[in-house]
Amino acid sequence: MEFADNESMVFDDIMNMLQKYPDFCKYTLKDEVILSLSGLEIRPERRKVYSKAKEISLTKKEFDIFYLLAVNKGRVVTYEQIYQNVWNGYSTGRESAVIIYHIRNIRKKLDGIPFLSICCVRELGYCMEVETEESQSII
């Protein structure tokens, strides 16, 4: 690769700077896991959810519940499983009201997202359902 004289000087300056600070080279970006679900982009490491490049603001507990349902989409996640994973404790059977409250808030925030729903399985828990566009057009 050839550089013009002024470009060569800039390149040399950058190389000298890198040699002067050897730890500078050790910083690398690691790969980030991004889950895609019905038009949503879920970034677990950042604890962020995006819809069409716009962030959906979720609290810590809301994100934890949403993420748990998303990675288990199509499967029922019981109240006890939600409580154990989000609150790191064992359910005594009375925590369902708190979970219901958070689910209601999540549903409100995801209201405009097509093909995605959080379904209640009575007295058991919740299930995240993702429908394809084809199944919507058949109905």
N, CA, C and O atoms as CSV, one atom per row, in Angstrom:
chain,resi,resn,atom,element,x,y,z
A,1,MET,N,N,0.847,-1.168,0.000
A,1,MET,CA,C,0.000,0.000,0.000
A,1,MET,C,C,0.894,1.233,0.000
A,1,MET,O,O,1.837,1.324,0.786
A,2,GLU,N,N,0.603,2.154,-0.859
A,2,GLU,CA,C,1.421,3.362,-0.958
A,2,GLU,C,C,0.647,4.566,-0.451
A,2,GLU,O,O,-0.563,4.679,-0.645
A,3,PHE,N,N,1.376,5.464,0.204
A,3,PHE,CA,C,0.784,6.675,0.758
A,3,PHE,C,C,1.450,7.894,0.143
A,3,PHE,O,O,2.614,7.850,-0.256
A,4,ALA,N,N,0.697,8.979,0.075
A,4,ALA,CA,C,1.296,10.268,-0.283
A,4,ALA,C,C,2.150,10.710,0.905
A,4,ALA,O,O,2.006,10.168,2.001
A,5,ASP,N,N,3.034,11.686,0.702
A,5,ASP,CA,C,3.949,12.108,1.768
A,5,ASP,C,C,3.216,12.517,3.046
A,5,ASP,O,O,3.599,12.103,4.140
A,6,ASN,N,N,2.164,13.329,2.909
A,6,ASN,CA,C,1.452,13.775,4.115
A,6,ASN,C,C,0.699,12.616,4.779
A,6,ASN,O,O,0.579,12.583,6.004
A,7,GLU,N,N,0.190,11.665,3.985
A,7,GLU,CA,C,-0.483,10.494,4.537
A,7,GLU,C,C,0.514,9.591,5.246
A,7,GLU,O,O,0.202,9.002,6.281
A,8,SER,N,N,1.689,9.486,4.698
A,8,SER,CA,C,2.730,8.657,5.292
A,8,SER,C,C,3.123,9.187,6.666
A,8,SER,O,O,3.365,8.410,7.590
A,9,MET,N,N,3.185,10.501,6.798
A,9,MET,CA,C,3.541,11.100,8.086
A,9,MET,C,C,2.445,10.830,9.122
A,9,MET,O,O,2.740,10.538,10.281
A,10,VAL,N,N,1.204,10.926,8.707
A,10,VAL,CA,C,0.092,10.649,9.616
A,10,VAL,C,C,0.122,9.184,10.035
A,10,VAL,O,O,-0.058,8.864,11.211
A,11,PHE,N,N,0.349,8.304,9.078
A,11,PHE,CA,C,0.432,6.876,9.380
A,11,PHE,C,C,1.565,6.599,10.363
A,11,PHE,O,O,1.389,5.841,11.318
A,12,ASP,N,N,2.728,7.212,10.133
A,12,ASP,CA,C,3.869,7.034,11.039
A,12,ASP,C,C,3.538,7.541,12.440
A,12,ASP,O,O,3.917,6.919,13.433
A,13,ASP,N,N,2.833,8.665,12.521
A,13,ASP,CA,C,2.438,9.205,13.830
A,13,ASP,C,C,1.513,8.239,14.570
A,13,ASP,O,O,1.652,8.028,15.774
A,14,ILE,N,N,0.583,7.665,13.840
A,14,ILE,CA,C,-0.338,6.702,14.456
A,14,ILE,C,C,0.421,5.472,14.933
A,14,ILE,O,O,0.184,4.991,16.041
A,15,MET,N,N,1.321,4.963,14.118
A,15,MET,CA,C,2.102,3.781,14.506
A,15,MET,C,C,2.979,4.077,15.721
A,15,MET,O,O,3.112,3.236,16.610
A,16,ASN,N,N,3.577,5.268,15.761
A,16,ASN,CA,C,4.389,5.654,16.925
A,16,ASN,C,C,3.533,5.722,18.184
A,16,ASN,O,O,3.963,5.299,19.257
A,17,MET,N,N,2.329,6.252,18.051
A,17,MET,CA,C,1.414,6.343,19.191
A,17,MET,C,C,1.055,4.944,19.691
A,17,MET,O,O,1.020,4.705,20.898
A,18,LEU,N,N,0.792,4.031,18.775
A,18,LEU,CA,C,0.459,2.664,19.169
A,18,LEU,C,C,1.627,1.976,19.855
A,18,LEU,O,O,1.424,1.202,20.791
A,19,GLN,N,N,2.842,2.246,19.407
A,19,GLN,CA,C,4.019,1.656,20.037
A,19,GLN,C,C,4.279,2.275,21.407
A,19,GLN,O,O,4.763,1.600,22.316
A,20,LYS,N,N,3.961,3.546,21.550
A,20,LYS,CA,C,4.175,4.248,22.815
A,20,LYS,C,C,3.224,3.724,23.894
A,20,LYS,O,O,3.582,3.661,25.070
A,21,TYR,N,N,2.010,3.350,23.482
A,21,TYR,CA,C,1.000,2.830,24.404
A,21,TYR,C,C,0.597,1.424,23.967
A,21,TYR,O,O,-0.420,1.260,23.294
A,22,PRO,N,N,1.379,0.403,24.338
A,22,PRO,CA,C,1.106,-0.957,23.854
A,22,PRO,C,C,-0.243,-1.516,24.325
A,22,PRO,O,O,-0.834,-2.347,23.635
A,23,ASP,N,N,-0.735,-1.076,25.484
A,23,ASP,CA,C,-2.033,-1.573,25.954
A,23,ASP,C,C,-3.183,-1.103,25.076
A,23,ASP,O,O,-4.254,-1.710,25.070
A,24,PHE,N,N,-2.967,-0.047,24.352
A,24,PHE,CA,C,-3.998,0.501,23.478
A,24,PHE,C,C,-4.481,-0.540,22.469
A,24,PHE,O,O,-5.661,-0.561,22.120
A,25,CYS,N,N,-3.587,-1.394,22.004
A,25,CYS,CA,C,-3.928,-2.403,20.994
A,25,CYS,C,C,-4.768,-3.540,21.563
A,25,CYS,O,O,-5.389,-4.283,20.802
A,26,LYS,N,N,-4.799,-3.689,22.870
A,26,LYS,CA,C,-5.483,-4.825,23.473
A,26,LYS,C,C,-6.997,-4.660,23.523
A,26,LYS,O,O,-7.715,-5.633,23.753
A,27,TYR,N,N,-7.479,-3.472,23.316
A,27,TYR,CA,C,-8.918,-3.258,23.361
A,27,TYR,C,C,-9.548,-3.718,22.053
A,27,TYR,O,O,-9.208,-3.236,20.973
A,28,THR,N,N,-10.464,-4.651,22.178
A,28,THR,CA,C,-11.171,-5.143,21.001
A,28,THR,C,C,-12.663,-5.175,21.309
A,28,THR,O,O,-13.078,-5.273,22.464
A,29,LEU,N,N,-13.425,-5.092,20.286
A,29,LEU,CA,C,-14.866,-5.222,20.441
A,29,LEU,C,C,-15.225,-6.695,20.367
A,29,LEU,O,O,-14.805,-7.404,19.452
A,30,LYS,N,N,-15.996,-7.142,21.327
A,30,LYS,CA,C,-16.410,-8.533,21.264
A,30,LYS,C,C,-17.752,-8.625,20.554
A,30,LYS,O,O,-18.512,-7.659,20.483
A,31,ASP,N,N,-18.011,-9.792,20.042
A,31,ASP,CA,C,-19.272,-9.997,19.338
A,31,ASP,C,C,-20.430,-9.867,20.322
A,31,ASP,O,O,-20.360,-10.344,21.454
A,32,GLU,N,N,-21.474,-9.226,19.877
A,32,GLU,CA,C,-22.649,-9.034,20.710
A,32,GLU,C,C,-23.780,-9.910,20.183
A,32,GLU,O,O,-24.048,-9.953,18.983
A,33,VAL,N,N,-24.427,-10.598,21.096
A,33,VAL,CA,C,-25.558,-11.441,20.734
A,33,VAL,C,C,-26.771,-10.545,20.502
A,33,VAL,O,O,-27.103,-9.705,21.338
A,34,ILE,N,N,-27.418,-10.734,19.372
A,34,ILE,CA,C,-28.635,-9.988,19.059
A,34,ILE,C,C,-29.713,-10.999,18.686
A,34,ILE,O,O,-29.550,-11.772,17.742
A,35,LEU,N,N,-30.806,-10.987,19.429
A,35,LEU,CA,C,-31.929,-11.861,19.120
A,35,LEU,C,C,-32.948,-11.082,18.308
A,35,LEU,O,O,-33.238,-9.923,18.607
A,36,SER,N,N,-33.484,-11.714,17.291
A,36,SER,CA,C,-34.503,-11.075,16.462
A,36,SER,C,C,-35.803,-11.845,16.637
A,36,SER,O,O,-35.839,-13.068,16.509
A,37,LEU,N,N,-36.868,-11.109,16.932
A,37,LEU,CA,C,-38.138,-11.754,17.226
A,37,LEU,C,C,-39.273,-10.859,16.754
A,37,LEU,O,O,-39.515,-9.804,17.341
A,38,SER,N,N,-39.960,-11.262,15.715
A,38,SER,CA,C,-41.129,-10.550,15.199
A,38,SER,C,C,-40.879,-9.054,15.009
A,38,SER,O,O,-41.669,-8.221,15.454
A,39,GLY,N,N,-39.785,-8.728,14.353
A,39,GLY,CA,C,-39.469,-7.327,14.091
A,39,GLY,C,C,-38.778,-6.619,15.239
A,39,GLY,O,O,-38.432,-5.444,15.123
A,40,LEU,N,N,-38.575,-7.315,16.339
A,40,LEU,CA,C,-37.871,-6.739,17.480
A,40,LEU,C,C,-36.418,-7.173,17.462
A,40,LEU,O,O,-36.088,-8.269,17.009
A,41,GLU,N,N,-35.563,-6.310,17.954
A,41,GLU,CA,C,-34.147,-6.620,18.110
A,41,GLU,C,C,-33.861,-6.585,19.606
A,41,GLU,O,O,-34.009,-5.546,20.249
A,42,ILE,N,N,-33.451,-7.723,20.157
A,42,ILE,CA,C,-33.199,-7.830,21.592
A,42,ILE,C,C,-31.693,-7.960,21.796
A,42,ILE,O,O,-31.060,-8.861,21.248
A,43,ARG,N,N,-31.128,-7.054,22.588
A,43,ARG,CA,C,-29.692,-7.054,22.886
A,43,ARG,C,C,-29.512,-7.324,24.381
A,43,ARG,O,O,-29.537,-6.396,25.189
A,44,PRO,N,N,-29.329,-8.596,24.745
A,44,PRO,CA,C,-29.259,-8.957,26.160
A,44,PRO,C,C,-28.107,-8.304,26.922
A,44,PRO,O,O,-28.270,-7.943,28.088
A,45,GLU,N,N,-26.949,-8.146,26.286
A,45,GLU,CA,C,-25.809,-7.562,26.993
A,45,GLU,C,C,-26.054,-6.103,27.344
A,45,GLU,O,O,-25.562,-5.618,28.362
A,46,ARG,N,N,-26.800,-5.412,26.521
A,46,ARG,CA,C,-27.129,-4.007,26.788
A,46,ARG,C,C,-28.443,-3.870,27.547
A,46,ARG,O,O,-28.778,-2.795,28.045
A,47,ARG,N,N,-29.195,-4.993,27.628
A,47,ARG,CA,C,-30.515,-5.006,28.255
A,47,ARG,C,C,-31.453,-4.020,27.554
A,47,ARG,O,O,-32.161,-3.245,28.197
A,48,LYS,N,N,-31.438,-4.070,26.219
A,48,LYS,CA,C,-32.226,-3.156,25.400
A,48,LYS,C,C,-33.070,-3.946,24.409
A,48,LYS,O,O,-32.683,-5.022,23.954
A,49,VAL,N,N,-34.234,-3.385,24.085
A,49,VAL,CA,C,-35.120,-3.943,23.065
A,49,VAL,C,C,-35.440,-2.818,22.093
A,49,VAL,O,O,-35.786,-1.710,22.503
A,50,TYR,N,N,-35.322,-3.115,20.793
A,50,TYR,CA,C,-35.567,-2.115,19.759
A,50,TYR,C,C,-36.643,-2.604,18.802
A,50,TYR,O,O,-36.725,-3.789,18.481
A,51,SER,N,N,-37.458,-1.670,18.358
A,51,SER,CA,C,-38.430,-1.921,17.304
A,51,SER,C,C,-38.209,-0.867,16.236
A,51,SER,O,O,-38.374,0.327,16.485
A,52,LYS,N,N,-37.832,-1.315,15.039
A,52,LYS,CA,C,-37.532,-0.396,13.931
A,52,LYS,C,C,-36.526,0.666,14.364
A,52,LYS,O,O,-36.733,1.857,14.131
A,53,ALA,N,N,-35.446,0.232,14.991
A,53,ALA,CA,C,-34.332,1.074,15.449
A,53,ALA,C,C,-34.718,2.050,16.558
A,53,ALA,O,O,-33.923,2.919,16.915
A,54,LYS,N,N,-35.918,1.923,17.103
A,54,LYS,CA,C,-36.341,2.780,18.209
A,54,LYS,C,C,-36.397,1.935,19.478
A,54,LYS,O,O,-36.982,0.852,19.494
A,55,GLU,N,N,-35.776,2.452,20.543
A,55,GLU,CA,C,-35.715,1.693,21.784
A,55,GLU,C,C,-37.076,1.644,22.469
A,55,GLU,O,O,-37.793,2.641,22.546
A,56,ILE,N,N,-37.410,0.454,22.964
A,56,ILE,CA,C,-38.595,0.275,23.797
A,56,ILE,C,C,-38.087,0.269,25.233
A,56,ILE,O,O,-37.323,-0.613,25.624
A,57,SER,N,N,-38.504,1.233,25.998
A,57,SER,CA,C,-37.993,1.405,27.357
A,57,SER,C,C,-38.646,0.400,28.305
A,57,SER,O,O,-39.848,0.462,28.560
A,58,LEU,N,N,-37.841,-0.523,28.820
A,58,LEU,CA,C,-38.316,-1.511,29.781
A,58,LEU,C,C,-37.525,-1.357,31.076
A,58,LEU,O,O,-36.325,-1.084,31.049
A,59,THR,N,N,-38.201,-1.532,32.206
A,59,THR,CA,C,-37.497,-1.531,33.486
A,59,THR,C,C,-36.671,-2.811,33.581
A,59,THR,O,O,-36.780,-3.694,32.730
A,60,LYS,N,N,-35.845,-2.902,34.622
A,60,LYS,CA,C,-34.999,-4.088,34.800
A,60,LYS,C,C,-35.850,-5.359,34.887
A,60,LYS,O,O,-35.578,-6.341,34.197
A,61,LYS,N,N,-36.860,-5.333,35.723
A,61,LYS,CA,C,-37.720,-6.515,35.891
A,61,LYS,C,C,-38.499,-6.823,34.613
A,61,LYS,O,O,-38.642,-7.986,34.235
A,62,GLU,N,N,-39.003,-5.779,33.950
A,62,GLU,CA,C,-39.735,-5.993,32.701
A,62,GLU,C,C,-38.837,-6.631,31.654
A,62,GLU,O,O,-39.256,-7.551,30.952
A,63,PHE,N,N,-37.588,-6.144,31.543
A,63,PHE,CA,C,-36.671,-6.738,30.572
A,63,PHE,C,C,-36.400,-8.198,30.921
A,63,PHE,O,O,-36.418,-9.060,30.043
A,64,ASP,N,N,-36.150,-8.480,32.199
A,64,ASP,CA,C,-35.861,-9.858,32.614
A,64,ASP,C,C,-37.018,-10.796,32.277
A,64,ASP,O,O,-36.801,-11.901,31.778
A,65,ILE,N,N,-38.239,-10.360,32.548
A,65,ILE,CA,C,-39.411,-11.187,32.239
A,65,ILE,C,C,-39.566,-11.338,30.731
A,65,ILE,O,O,-39.779,-12.444,30.233
A,66,PHE,N,N,-39.461,-10.228,30.004
A,66,PHE,CA,C,-39.594,-10.259,28.548
A,66,PHE,C,C,-38.542,-11.181,27.928
A,66,PHE,O,O,-38.867,-11.996,27.064
A,67,TYR,N,N,-37.300,-11.060,28.357
A,67,TYR,CA,C,-36.218,-11.882,27.811
A,67,TYR,C,C,-36.454,-13.362,28.114
A,67,TYR,O,O,-36.239,-14.214,27.253
A,68,LEU,N,N,-36.895,-13.666,29.329
A,68,LEU,CA,C,-37.186,-15.052,29.698
A,68,LEU,C,C,-38.277,-15.633,28.798
A,68,LEU,O,O,-38.167,-16.771,28.341
A,69,LEU,N,N,-39.321,-14.860,28.548
A,69,LEU,CA,C,-40.395,-15.330,27.662
A,69,LEU,C,C,-39.910,-15.452,26.219
A,69,LEU,O,O,-40.298,-16.379,25.508
A,70,ALA,N,N,-39.063,-14.517,25.787
A,70,ALA,CA,C,-38.576,-14.524,24.399
A,70,ALA,C,C,-37.703,-15.741,24.113
A,70,ALA,O,O,-37.850,-16.375,23.068
A,71,VAL,N,N,-36.799,-16.071,25.030
A,71,VAL,CA,C,-35.924,-17.226,24.778
A,71,VAL,C,C,-36.680,-18.541,24.929
A,71,VAL,O,O,-36.204,-19.589,24.492
A,72,ASN,N,N,-37.851,-18.486,25.543
A,72,ASN,CA,C,-38.697,-19.674,25.671
A,72,ASN,C,C,-39.968,-19.550,24.839
A,72,ASN,O,O,-41.000,-20.126,25.183
A,73,LYS,N,N,-39.892,-18.790,23.733
A,73,LYS,CA,C,-41.096,-18.535,22.926
A,73,LYS,C,C,-41.759,-19.847,22.519
A,73,LYS,O,O,-41.101,-20.826,22.165
A,74,GLY,N,N,-43.079,-19.826,22.583
A,74,GLY,CA,C,-43.850,-21.016,22.237
A,74,GLY,C,C,-44.000,-21.997,23.384
A,74,GLY,O,O,-44.747,-22.969,23.265
A,75,ARG,N,N,-43.306,-21.766,24.496
A,75,ARG,CA,C,-43.396,-22.642,25.665
A,75,ARG,C,C,-43.981,-21.867,26.838
A,75,ARG,O,O,-43.745,-20.667,26.977
A,76,VAL,N,N,-44.729,-22.542,27.664
A,76,VAL,CA,C,-45.293,-21.901,28.847
A,76,VAL,C,C,-44.198,-21.773,29.901
A,76,VAL,O,O,-43.502,-22.735,30.223
A,77,VAL,N,N,-44.065,-20.557,30.429
A,77,VAL,CA,C,-43.148,-20.299,31.537
A,77,VAL,C,C,-44.037,-20.060,32.754
A,77,VAL,O,O,-44.839,-19.126,32.769
A,78,THR,N,N,-43.894,-20.900,33.765
A,78,THR,CA,C,-44.780,-20.821,34.926
A,78,THR,C,C,-44.451,-19.606,35.786
A,78,THR,O,O,-43.377,-19.015,35.677
A,79,TYR,N,N,-45.406,-19.252,36.644
A,79,TYR,CA,C,-45.178,-18.158,37.586
A,79,TYR,C,C,-43.935,-18.440,38.430
A,79,TYR,O,O,-43.116,-17.553,38.666
A,80,GLU,N,N,-43.810,-19.678,38.877
A,80,GLU,CA,C,-42.664,-20.044,39.715
A,80,GLU,C,C,-41.348,-19.908,38.951
A,80,GLU,O,O,-40.363,-19.418,39.502
A,81,GLN,N,N,-41.322,-20.336,37.691
A,81,GLN,CA,C,-40.101,-20.192,36.887
A,81,GLN,C,C,-39.747,-18.720,36.687
A,81,GLN,O,O,-38.576,-18.346,36.762
A,82,ILE,N,N,-40.751,-17.888,36.433
A,82,ILE,CA,C,-40.498,-16.454,36.271
A,82,ILE,C,C,-39.924,-15.897,37.565
A,82,ILE,O,O,-38.928,-15.174,37.551
A,83,TYR,N,N,-40.556,-16.234,38.679
A,83,TYR,CA,C,-40.100,-15.706,39.970
A,83,TYR,C,C,-38.683,-16.170,40.293
A,83,TYR,O,O,-37.865,-15.378,40.760
A,84,GLN,N,N,-38.388,-17.434,40.053
A,84,GLN,CA,C,-37.045,-17.956,40.324
A,84,GLN,C,C,-35.996,-17.275,39.464
A,84,GLN,O,O,-34.915,-16.949,39.955
A,85,ASN,N,N,-36.295,-17.054,38.190
A,85,ASN,CA,C,-35.313,-16.474,37.272
A,85,ASN,C,C,-35.157,-14.971,37.427
A,85,ASN,O,O,-34.051,-14.452,37.275
A,86,VAL,N,N,-36.228,-14.269,37.722
A,86,VAL,CA,C,-36.176,-12.804,37.776
A,86,VAL,C,C,-35.855,-12.303,39.183
A,86,VAL,O,O,-35.071,-11.368,39.343
A,87,TRP,N,N,-36.449,-12.911,40.190
A,87,TRP,CA,C,-36.228,-12.459,41.564
A,87,TRP,C,C,-35.262,-13.361,42.334
A,87,TRP,O,O,-34.955,-13.093,43.496
A,88,ASN,N,N,-34.787,-14.417,41.696
A,88,ASN,CA,C,-33.838,-15.351,42.317
A,88,ASN,C,C,-34.346,-15.909,43.644
A,88,ASN,O,O,-33.583,-16.044,44.601
A,89,GLY,N,N,-35.597,-16.223,43.694
A,89,GLY,CA,C,-36.162,-16.771,44.915
A,89,GLY,C,C,-37.188,-17.829,44.589
A,89,GLY,O,O,-37.538,-18.045,43.429
A,90,TYR,N,N,-37.661,-18.481,45.625
A,90,TYR,CA,C,-38.686,-19.497,45.432
A,90,TYR,C,C,-40.051,-18.889,45.702
A,90,TYR,O,O,-40.245,-18.145,46.663
A,91,SER,N,N,-40.964,-19.215,44.856
A,91,SER,CA,C,-42.308,-18.663,44.944
A,91,SER,C,C,-43.046,-19.256,46.132
A,91,SER,O,O,-42.937,-20.446,46.427
A,92,THR,N,N,-43.797,-18.401,46.805
A,92,THR,CA,C,-44.652,-18.877,47.888
A,92,THR,C,C,-46.097,-18.973,47.419
A,92,THR,O,O,-46.985,-19.370,48.174
A,93,GLY,N,N,-46.317,-18.601,46.150
A,93,GLY,CA,C,-47.653,-18.692,45.586
A,93,GLY,C,C,-48.387,-17.369,45.551
A,93,GLY,O,O,-49.441,-17.265,44.923
A,94,ARG,N,N,-47.850,-16.351,46.215
A,94,ARG,CA,C,-48.524,-15.054,46.255
A,94,ARG,C,C,-47.879,-14.022,45.338
A,94,ARG,O,O,-48.332,-12.879,45.288
A,95,GLU,N,N,-46.845,-14.399,44.622
A,95,GLU,CA,C,-46.113,-13.453,43.779
A,95,GLU,C,C,-46.770,-13.231,42.425
A,95,GLU,O,O,-46.338,-12.357,41.674
A,96,SER,N,N,-47.786,-13.988,42.099
A,96,SER,CA,C,-48.389,-13.884,40.770
A,96,SER,C,C,-48.924,-12.484,40.491
A,96,SER,O,O,-48.902,-12.043,39.341
A,97,ALA,N,N,-49.405,-11.772,41.512
A,97,ALA,CA,C,-49.922,-10.414,41.303
A,97,ALA,C,C,-48.814,-9.474,40.825
A,97,ALA,O,O,-49.052,-8.616,39.975
A,98,VAL,N,N,-47.623,-9.630,41.362
A,98,VAL,CA,C,-46.485,-8.798,40.949
A,98,VAL,C,C,-46.112,-9.117,39.507
A,98,VAL,O,O,-45.842,-8.213,38.716
A,99,ILE,N,N,-46.099,-10.387,39.171
A,99,ILE,CA,C,-45.767,-10.802,37.803
A,99,ILE,C,C,-46.833,-10.296,36.835
A,99,ILE,O,O,-46.505,-9.808,35.754
A,100,ILE,N,N,-48.099,-10.409,37.212
A,100,ILE,CA,C,-49.200,-9.922,36.373
A,100,ILE,C,C,-49.038,-8.428,36.114
A,100,ILE,O,O,-49.252,-7.967,34.993
A,101,TYR,N,N,-48.664,-7.676,37.136
A,101,TYR,CA,C,-48.448,-6.232,37.007
A,101,TYR,C,C,-47.367,-5.931,35.963
A,101,TYR,O,O,-47.555,-5.076,35.098
A,102,HIS,N,N,-46.240,-6.638,36.050
A,102,HIS,CA,C,-45.140,-6.408,35.104
A,102,HIS,C,C,-45.523,-6.841,33.688
A,102,HIS,O,O,-45.176,-6.162,32.721
A,103,ILE,N,N,-46.228,-7.952,33.557
A,103,ILE,CA,C,-46.674,-8.419,32.236
A,103,ILE,C,C,-47.600,-7.381,31.604
A,103,ILE,O,O,-47.495,-7.103,30.409
A,104,ARG,N,N,-48.504,-6.808,32.396
A,104,ARG,CA,C,-49.410,-5.780,31.876
A,104,ARG,C,C,-48.616,-4.587,31.334
A,104,ARG,O,O,-48.938,-4.057,30.270
A,105,ASN,N,N,-47.585,-4.167,32.062
A,105,ASN,CA,C,-46.745,-3.053,31.599
A,105,ASN,C,C,-45.996,-3.410,30.318
A,105,ASN,O,O,-45.883,-2.583,29.414
A,106,ILE,N,N,-45.487,-4.630,30.238
A,106,ILE,CA,C,-44.774,-5.073,29.028
A,106,ILE,C,C,-45.732,-5.059,27.836
A,106,ILE,O,O,-45.380,-4.580,26.759
A,107,ARG,N,N,-46.934,-5.580,28.030
A,107,ARG,CA,C,-47.922,-5.605,26.941
A,107,ARG,C,C,-48.238,-4.196,26.443
A,107,ARG,O,O,-48.353,-3.974,25.237
A,108,LYS,N,N,-48.378,-3.242,27.367
A,108,LYS,CA,C,-48.652,-1.856,26.964
A,108,LYS,C,C,-47.516,-1.310,26.111
A,108,LYS,O,O,-47.753,-0.639,25.107
A,109,LYS,N,N,-46.296,-1.595,26.509
A,109,LYS,CA,C,-45.133,-1.057,25.796
A,109,LYS,C,C,-44.926,-1.724,24.439
A,109,LYS,O,O,-44.334,-1.130,23.538
A,110,LEU,N,N,-45.409,-2.953,24.291
A,110,LEU,CA,C,-45.268,-3.686,23.028
A,110,LEU,C,C,-46.539,-3.621,22.189
A,110,LEU,O,O,-46.679,-4.368,21.221
A,111,ASP,N,N,-47.451,-2.751,22.544
A,111,ASP,CA,C,-48.778,-2.721,21.928
A,111,ASP,C,C,-48.767,-2.609,20.409
A,111,ASP,O,O,-49.622,-3.217,19.765
A,112,GLY,N,N,-47.861,-1.876,19.810
A,112,GLY,CA,C,-47.879,-1.699,18.361
A,112,GLY,C,C,-47.112,-2.747,17.578
A,112,GLY,O,O,-46.977,-2.618,16.361
A,113,ILE,N,N,-46.603,-3.782,18.237
A,113,ILE,CA,C,-45.777,-4.793,17.576
A,113,ILE,C,C,-46.681,-5.885,16.999
A,113,ILE,O,O,-47.329,-6.616,17.749
A,114,PRO,N,N,-46.724,-5.996,15.656
A,114,PRO,CA,C,-47.576,-7.029,15.057
A,114,PRO,C,C,-46.969,-8.424,15.216
A,114,PRO,O,O,-45.752,-8.576,15.323
A,115,PHE,N,N,-47.817,-9.415,15.228
A,115,PHE,CA,C,-47.435,-10.836,15.227
A,115,PHE,C,C,-46.782,-11.309,16.529
A,115,PHE,O,O,-46.224,-12.406,16.567
A,116,LEU,N,N,-46.839,-10.507,17.588
A,116,LEU,CA,C,-46.228,-10.889,18.861
A,116,LEU,C,C,-47.259,-10.718,19.965
A,116,LEU,O,O,-47.884,-9.665,20.084
A,117,SER,N,N,-47.432,-11.752,20.768
A,117,SER,CA,C,-48.358,-11.624,21.893
A,117,SER,C,C,-47.851,-12.433,23.076
A,117,SER,O,O,-47.197,-13.464,22.919
A,118,ILE,N,N,-48.170,-11.939,24.255
A,118,ILE,CA,C,-47.864,-12.654,25.488
A,118,ILE,C,C,-49.195,-13.193,25.993
A,118,ILE,O,O,-50.066,-12.437,26.424
A,119,CYS,N,N,-49.334,-14.507,25.933
A,119,CYS,CA,C,-50.597,-15.156,26.283
A,119,CYS,C,C,-50.551,-15.674,27.716
A,119,CYS,O,O,-49.537,-16.201,28.175
A,120,CYS,N,N,-51.665,-15.511,28.401
A,120,CYS,CA,C,-51.796,-16.024,29.762
A,120,CYS,C,C,-52.324,-17.456,29.693
A,120,CYS,O,O,-53.307,-17.735,29.006
A,121,VAL,N,N,-51.669,-18.342,30.401
A,121,VAL,CA,C,-52.168,-19.706,30.553
A,121,VAL,C,C,-52.700,-19.760,31.982
A,121,VAL,O,O,-51.934,-19.836,32.943
A,122,ARG,N,N,-53.999,-19.721,32.100
A,122,ARG,CA,C,-54.675,-19.516,33.385
A,122,ARG,C,C,-54.107,-20.384,34.506
A,122,ARG,O,O,-53.981,-21.602,34.378
A,123,GLU,N,N,-53.771,-19.720,35.599
A,123,GLU,CA,C,-53.262,-20.324,36.830
A,123,GLU,C,C,-51.955,-21.082,36.638
A,123,GLU,O,O,-51.556,-21.851,37.512
A,124,LEU,N,N,-51.287,-20.879,35.514
A,124,LEU,CA,C,-50.034,-21.582,35.264
A,124,LEU,C,C,-48.887,-20.619,34.996
A,124,LEU,O,O,-47.849,-20.692,35.654
A,125,GLY,N,N,-49.066,-19.706,34.023
A,125,GLY,CA,C,-47.986,-18.787,33.683
A,125,GLY,C,C,-48.267,-18.063,32.384
A,125,GLY,O,O,-49.412,-17.735,32.075
A,126,TYR,N,N,-47.199,-17.816,31.620
A,126,TYR,CA,C,-47.313,-17.054,30.373
A,126,TYR,C,C,-46.527,-17.726,29.266
A,126,TYR,O,O,-45.586,-18.484,29.502
A,127,CYS,N,N,-46.949,-17.419,28.046
A,127,CYS,CA,C,-46.297,-17.956,26.862
A,127,CYS,C,C,-46.201,-16.845,25.826
A,127,CYS,O,O,-47.184,-16.150,25.569
A,128,MET,N,N,-45.028,-16.672,25.233
A,128,MET,CA,C,-44.877,-15.691,24.163
A,128,MET,C,C,-45.145,-16.386,22.842
A,128,MET,O,O,-44.492,-17.371,22.498
A,129,GLU,N,N,-46.108,-15.865,22.114
A,129,GLU,CA,C,-46.484,-16.421,20.821
A,129,GLU,C,C,-46.046,-15.476,19.716
A,129,GLU,O,O,-46.260,-14.267,19.791
A,130,VAL,N,N,-45.432,-16.043,18.694
A,130,VAL,CA,C,-45.004,-15.268,17.534
A,130,VAL,C,C,-45.664,-15.883,16.317
A,130,VAL,O,O,-45.446,-17.053,16.000
A,131,GLU,N,N,-46.473,-15.084,15.637
A,131,GLU,CA,C,-47.151,-15.550,14.431
A,131,GLU,C,C,-46.423,-15.014,13.213
A,131,GLU,O,O,-45.876,-13.912,13.237
A,132,THR,N,N,-46.421,-15.799,12.155
A,132,THR,CA,C,-45.820,-15.336,10.907
A,132,THR,C,C,-46.858,-14.564,10.116
A,132,THR,O,O,-48.056,-14.667,10.376
A,133,GLU,N,N,-46.393,-13.794,9.152
A,133,GLU,CA,C,-47.309,-13.010,8.317
A,133,GLU,C,C,-48.234,-13.918,7.515
A,133,GLU,O,O,-49.390,-13.569,7.278
A,134,GLU,N,N,-47.731,-15.097,7.090
A,134,GLU,CA,C,-48.552,-16.016,6.305
A,134,GLU,C,C,-49.737,-16.522,7.115
A,134,GLU,O,O,-50.849,-16.617,6.596
A,135,SER,N,N,-49.502,-16.853,8.407
A,135,SER,CA,C,-50.604,-17.367,9.219
A,135,SER,C,C,-51.650,-16.292,9.466
A,135,SER,O,O,-52.826,-16.614,9.634
A,136,GLN,N,N,-51.254,-15.021,9.492
A,136,GLN,CA,C,-52.205,-13.926,9.652
A,136,GLN,C,C,-53.071,-13.762,8.405
A,136,GLN,O,O,-54.266,-13.483,8.508
A,137,SER,N,N,-52.473,-13.935,7.232
A,137,SER,CA,C,-53.221,-13.718,5.996
A,137,SER,C,C,-54.199,-14.854,5.705
A,137,SER,O,O,-55.168,-14.646,4.976
A,138,ILE,N,N,-53.974,-16.041,6.250
A,138,ILE,CA,C,-54.858,-17.184,6.033
A,138,ILE,C,C,-56.159,-17.003,6.804
A,138,ILE,O,O,-57.220,-17.409,6.331
A,139,ILE,N,N,-56.087,-16.409,7.964
A,139,ILE,CA,C,-57.253,-16.271,8.844
A,139,ILE,C,C,-58.285,-15.364,8.261
A,139,ILE,O,O,-59.328,-15.140,8.875
